[in-house]
Amino acid sequence: MSQASTARGSAYLTALTQEIEKKLQRALVTQSQRLNLMQELFADVALEVDVRARDIILSKDEDGISSAEGDIENHLCFYDVLADHYVKVPENGKPILDLIVQLWSQSFASNIFALLFHKWTTWLEVELGRGRVKCIVIQATLMQLFEVQLENSEILLRYSSALVQGATNVFWIDIQTNRRCFLSLFHYLLEEVALVPMRLNKIALQAQRDLYLVLSRFMFFYNLVNKLEALLNQFPIFPNAFLVGGPADIFVIELTDQLQKLKVEPVLLHYLSHMKVLQGLELRMTTSTRLKACLYSFTSPGGPMYPTRAVRHAAWDALDLLFPIGRYPRHLISLFFRLLYPWYWPSSCWNFVVSCIKAILYSLLRMLFSSWKNMRKPKDT
């Protein structure tokens, strides 16, 4: 029964691979529809697996690789299972890779490549005693994938950078939609690449640096701040480190730039709520000032950030938490500048009145409940 289920799932994935290959071939020969076809293929690959397909695909075979490994937080997409499938059956992925290379300059090509081939590695069958096992040979993952020689650094950099660029593009799609469809991709790049030196060293040095910068920008969004210390310990050496500082400085600089680019309010609030993990980091004065200025720009209404009231309060909380010295002077200065914009007075007064009424009501309710509890105590005893 297990073998039949495995064969059924493998046949299903092979059929999906053939459909992907057909669509790529159509995109290659029809230039007028190329963009639409690539966009459709990307949407198909990123689509969540439905219940019927999940029952067919999810099976753990003798190789010990399960497509459920990419199912983080019960969210499984087709690129998860296809990436695992190409690990087990590399010959199925090679024709698709060749077509993507021919369409390399097209939109969504790097996105599709990053989704389908980020887990590609070499499997070596080894005889051990009585049984046969398969173990991962952690070597030249990308170089064996593209059949690139070690000395061909230009081609190696090209494909390594494509992986990082494609991952960056899909992470931004998650940011704009406030979803986490590509969480498993981020998790893999962080856990299985960035934090594994043997595997990380197989990609070009410039791509390594770019990968760490990408992880720094999106770590807060994917709720993996618990890996911050491990990431900082594995940071590669940057050529401009003597100017910008160490790993903590580079991380905060990238995070600051990311905050200024965010336009989706829930995502921005999510980032600001995680700023507390930056407490205790040793930063240069320039980096600390940069972070403080970024947070302060979200505390005032109007341009250039035009933050909402919720964002302003979250920014104040983060600013007061990270930089407690000068807290009250900052609030006084902010109040003074607010007085220079009369058109904000009505909304400010209204919000102040509403806040006072809520505070009074909550205080009265607490007093009533406390009195009621005290009145019932003698009866209960």
C-alpha positions in Angstrom: 0.0 0.0 0.0 2.9 2.3 0.9 4.6 1.6 -2.4 1.4 2.2 -4.4 0.9 5.5 -2.6 4.4 6.6 -3.3 4.2 5.6 -7.0 0.9 7.6 -7.2 2.5 10.7 -5.7 5.5 10.4 -7.9 3.4 10.1 -11.0 1.4 13.1 -10.0 4.5 15.2 -9.5 5.9 14.0 -12.8 2.7 15.1 -14.5 3.1 18.5 -12.9 6.6 18.7 -14.1 5.5 18.0 -17.7 2.9 20.8 -17.5 5.5 23.2 -16.2 7.9 22.2 -19.1 5.1 22.7 -21.6 4.3 26.2 -20.3 8.0 27.2 -20.4 8.3 25.9 -24.0 5.3 28.0 -25.0 6.8 31.0 -23.3 10.0 30.4 -25.2 8.4 30.3 -28.7 5.6 32.9 -28.2 7.2 36.2 -27.4 3.9 38.2 -27.3 2.5 36.0 -24.5 5.7 35.4 -22.7 5.1 37.7 -19.8 1.6 36.4 -19.2 2.8 32.8 -19.4 5.6 33.3 -16.9 3.3 35.1 -14.6 0.7 32.3 -14.8 3.4 29.7 -14.2 4.7 31.6 -11.1 1.2 31.8 -9.7 0.6 28.1 -10.3 3.9 27.1 -8.6 3.1 29.3 -5.6 -0.4 28.0 -5.3 -1.4 26.3 -2.1 -1.9 22.5 -2.4 -5.6 21.6 -2.1 -6.9 18.7 0.1 -7.2 16.2 -2.8 -3.8 16.9 -4.1 -2.3 16.8 -0.6 -3.6 13.3 -0.1 -2.0 12.2 -3.3 1.4 13.9 -2.8 2.1 13.6 0.9 3.9 10.3 1.4 7.2 9.5 3.1 9.2 6.9 1.1 12.3 4.9 1.9 14.6 7.8 1.0 13.5 9.6 4.1 12.6 12.7 2.3 9.0 13.9 2.8 7.3 16.7 1.0 5.8 17.6 4.3 9.1 18.9 5.5 8.3 22.1 3.7 4.9 22.3 5.3 5.6 25.0 7.9 2.6 26.0 10.0 0.3 23.7 7.9 0.8 25.8 4.8 2.0 23.7 1.9 2.4 25.0 -1.6 3.3 23.3 -4.9 6.8 24.7 -4.9 7.5 22.9 -1.6 6.6 19.5 -3.0 8.2 20.1 -6.4 11.5 21.3 -4.8 11.6 18.0 -2.7 10.7 16.0 -5.8 13.6 17.5 -7.8 15.9 16.5 -4.9 14.8 12.9 -5.3 14.5 12.9 -9.1 17.1 15.4 -10.5 16.6 14.3 -14.1 13.0 15.6 -13.9 14.2 19.1 -13.0 17.0 19.4 -15.5 14.8 20.1 -18.6 12.9 22.8 -16.7 16.2 24.3 -15.6 17.5 24.5 -19.2 14.3 26.3 -20.2 14.5 28.8 -17.4 18.1 29.6 -18.4 16.9 30.4 -21.9 14.2 32.7 -20.4 16.6 34.2 -17.9 16.0 37.8 -18.8 12.3 37.5 -18.5 10.2 38.7 -15.5 9.4 35.9 -12.9 12.2 33.7 -14.2 14.4 34.2 -11.2 11.3 33.8 -8.9 10.4 30.5 -10.5 14.0 29.3 -10.3 14.3 30.2 -6.6 11.1 28.4 -5.7 11.7 25.2 -7.7 15.5 24.7 -7.2 16.4 26.1 -3.8 16.6 22.6 -2.3 18.5 20.9 -5.2 21.4 18.9 -3.8 23.3 15.7 -4.6 22.3 12.3 -3.2 24.8 9.5 -3.0 23.9 5.9 -2.5 26.2 4.3 0.0 26.5 0.7 1.2 26.5 0.5 5.0 26.6 -3.0 6.4 23.5 -5.0 5.6 21.3 -2.1 4.4 21.6 0.7 1.9 21.0 4.3 2.9 21.1 7.5 1.1 23.0 10.4 2.6 23.2 14.0 1.6 26.6 15.0 0.1 26.8 18.6 1.2 29.0 19.8 -1.6 28.8 22.3 -4.5 25.0 22.4 -4.4 24.6 25.2 -6.9 27.7 24.2 -8.9 26.5 20.7 -9.5 23.1 22.0 -10.3 24.4 24.1 -13.1 27.4 21.9 -13.9 29.6 24.9 -13.3 33.3 24.4 -12.6 34.9 25.9 -9.5 37.1 28.2 -11.5 34.2 29.7 -13.4 33.4 32.3 -10.8 31.5 34.5 -13.2 28.8 31.9 -14.0 28.7 30.8 -10.4 28.1 34.3 -9.2 25.4 34.7 -11.9 23.3 31.7 -10.7 24.0 32.3 -7.0 22.8 35.9 -7.4 19.7 34.7 -9.2 18.7 32.5 -6.3 19.0 35.5 -3.9 17.2 37.9 -6.3 14.4 35.5 -6.9 14.0 34.9 -3.1 14.0 38.7 -2.5 11.2 39.2 -5.1 8.9 36.5 -3.6 9.5 37.8 -0.1 8.4 41.2 -1.2 5.2 39.7 -2.6 4.5 38.3 0.9 5.1 41.8 2.3 2.7 43.5 -0.1 0.0 40.9 0.5 0.7 40.5 4.3 0.8 36.7 3.8 3.5 34.1 4.4 3.2 31.9 1.4 7.0 31.7 1.1 7.8 31.0 4.7 9.3 27.6 3.9 11.7 29.2 1.4 12.9 31.7 3.9 13.2 29.1 6.6 15.3 26.9 4.3 17.6 29.7 3.3 18.1 30.7 6.9 18.3 27.3 8.6 19.8 25.1 5.9 22.1 27.6 4.0 23.0 30.7 6.1 23.5 28.8 9.3 25.4 25.9 7.7 28.9 27.1 6.8 29.7 24.0 4.6 26.7 24.6 2.4 27.0 28.4 2.4 30.6 28.3 1.2 29.5 26.6 -2.0 27.9 29.8 -3.4 29.7 32.9 -4.5 31.0 35.2 -1.8 29.1 38.2 -3.1 25.9 36.1 -3.1 26.6 35.1 0.5 26.7 38.7 1.5 23.5 39.5 -0.4 21.8 36.5 1.2 22.6 37.7 4.7 21.3 41.2 3.8 18.0 39.7 2.5 17.6 37.6 5.6 18.2 40.7 7.8 15.4 42.6 6.0 12.7 39.9 6.3 13.6 38.1 9.5 11.1 40.1 11.5 8.3 39.5 9.0 8.7 35.7 9.2 8.8 35.6 13.0 12.3 34.1 13.2 13.8 36.7 15.5 14.9 33.8 17.8 17.6 33.1 15.2 19.1 36.6 15.3 22.0 35.7 17.5 22.9 32.7 15.4 22.7 34.8 12.2 24.9 37.5 13.6 27.5 34.9 14.6 27.6 33.6 11.0 27.7 36.9 9.2 30.4 37.0 6.4 33.0 39.7 6.3 32.0 42.8 4.4 34.6 44.9 2.6 33.1 48.1 4.0 32.9 46.8 7.6 35.5 49.3 8.8 33.1 52.0 7.8 29.7 50.7 8.7 30.6 48.4 11.7 30.2 44.8 12.6 27.3 42.3 11.9 24.9 44.0 14.4 25.4 47.4 12.6 24.9 45.9 9.2 21.7 44.1 10.4 20.3 47.2 11.9 21.1 49.3 8.8 19.3 46.8 6.6 16.4 46.7 9.0 16.2 50.5 9.1 16.1 50.7 5.3 13.4 48.0 5.2 11.2 50.0 7.7 11.3 53.1 5.5 10.2 51.0 2.4 7.2 49.4 4.1 3.8 50.8 3.1 1.5 48.1 4.5 0.3 49.1 7.9 -0.1 45.6 9.5 3.3 44.7 8.3 4.9 47.9 9.6 3.2 47.3 13.0 4.5 43.8 13.0 8.0 45.0 12.5 7.7 47.7 15.2 6.4 45.1 17.7 9.6 43.1 17.2 12.0 46.0 17.7 12.5 45.0 21.4 15.0 42.2 20.3 17.5 44.9 19.3 18.0 45.7 23.0 21.5 45.0 24.1 23.1 45.1 20.7 26.4 46.9 20.6 26.0 49.5 17.8 28.1 52.3 16.5 26.9 55.8 17.2 26.1 56.4 13.6 24.0 53.2 13.4 22.2 54.0 16.6 21.4 57.6 15.4 20.1 56.2 12.1 17.7 53.8 13.8 16.6 56.5 16.2 15.9 58.9 13.3 14.0 56.2 11.4 11.7 55.5 14.4 11.2 59.2 15.1 10.1 59.7 11.5 7.1 57.5 12.2 6.0 59.4 15.3 4.7 62.5 13.5 1.7 62.7 11.2 2.1 63.9 7.7 5.1 63.6 5.3 7.3 62.0 4.4 6.0 58.7 6.0 2.3 59.7 6.6 2.0 57.1 9.5 -1.4 56.2 10.9 -2.2 56.7 14.6 -1.5 53.1 15.4 1.9 53.3 13.7 2.8 56.5 15.5 2.0 54.9 18.9 3.9 51.7 18.0 6.9 53.8 16.9 6.8 55.8 20.2 6.8 52.6 22.2 9.8 51.2 20.2 11.7 54.4 20.5 11.1 54.8 24.2 12.1 51.1 24.8 15.3 51.2 22.8 16.3 54.8 23.7 14.9 55.5 27.2 17.3 58.4 27.7 15.7 61.6 26.5 12.2 60.1 26.5 10.3 63.0 28.0 12.1 65.8 26.1 11.3 64.0 22.8 7.6 63.9 23.7 7.6 67.6 24.6 9.4 68.5 21.4 6.9 66.4 19.4 4.0 68.1 21.2 5.4 71.5 20.3 5.7 70.7 16.6 2.2 69.3 16.6 1.0 72.7 17.7 2.5 74.1 14.5 -0.1 72.2 12.4 -3.6 73.5 13.3 -5.3 71.1 10.9 -4.3 68.2 13.2 -5.8 69.8 16.3 -9.4 68.6 15.9 -8.4 64.9 15.5 -5.9 65.2 18.2 -8.4 66.7 20.6 -11.0 64.1 19.7 -8.6 61.2 20.2 -7.5 62.7 23.5 -11.1 63.0 24.7 -11.9 59.5 23.6 -8.8 58.1 25.4 -9.7 60.0 28.6 -13.3 58.6 28.5 -12.0 55.1 27.9 -9.5 55.4 30.8 -12.3 56.7 33.1 -14.7 53.9 32.1 -12.0 51.2 32.6 -11.2 52.7 36.0 -14.8 52.7 37.1 -15.3 49.1 35.9 -12.2 48.0 37.8 -13.6 49.7 40.9 -17.0 48.1 40.5 -15.6 44.6 40.0 -13.2 45.1 42.9 -16.1 46.3 45.2 -18.3 43.4 44.1 -15.6 40.9 44.8 -15.0 42.4 48.3 -18.7 42.3 49.0 -19.0 38.6 48.2 -16.0 37.5 50.2 -17.7 37.4 53.6 -20.6 35.4 52.2 -18.4 32.8 50.6 -16.4 32.3 53.8 
